[in-house]
């Protein structure tokens, strides 16, 4: 699948959140880094996951 199609409709904020969660190793650590609640990070990543299921 073409990566441009996969990223269609994905915001920069969603990508930053996903990368932070991946780099930090947890939603809690990503939330601290991004100064957001853990639930906001979790919901953002869940929304991205739902796009490709």
Secondary structure as UniProt FT lines:
FT   HELIX           3..6
FT   TURN            7..9
FT   HELIX           12..24
FT   HELIX           27..34
FT   HELIX           38..51
//
